Amino acid sequence: MRNWLRQKLINILIDDGTEPEKNAPRQRPATMNRTTRGSISVCLDDGFDNSPEGIDLPDPIVFKVQAVSGGTVVESKWYDHKKDEQRIKLHIITQDENLSESIGKIVTMELLQK
């Protein structure tokens, strides 16, 4: 079940909404490409914050995930109104850990702290 869910999430993230040609290699979608499947909307960003597209949320938590040698790094960033400061945390997930469970724990902890 976990592998199926992980594969579905990966397919949603890399799918650009067009039907690929037979035997054609898969290409990464264009920057800020949006794919909607049911109630899930995915926005693929190249990391540049000056893009005019995007959702303007009042108080978001921004997550950036990067695969690195030996595991995965997850950066979480949000604004703390009580302390009037930007809160940035880096989380390191090793190759030995389950990536989907670890990301779920990180998201839960950040939501609880906020």
Helices and strands as residue ranges (DSSP letters): H 2-14, E 33-37, E 40-44, E 62-68, E 71-80, E 85-94, H 99-113
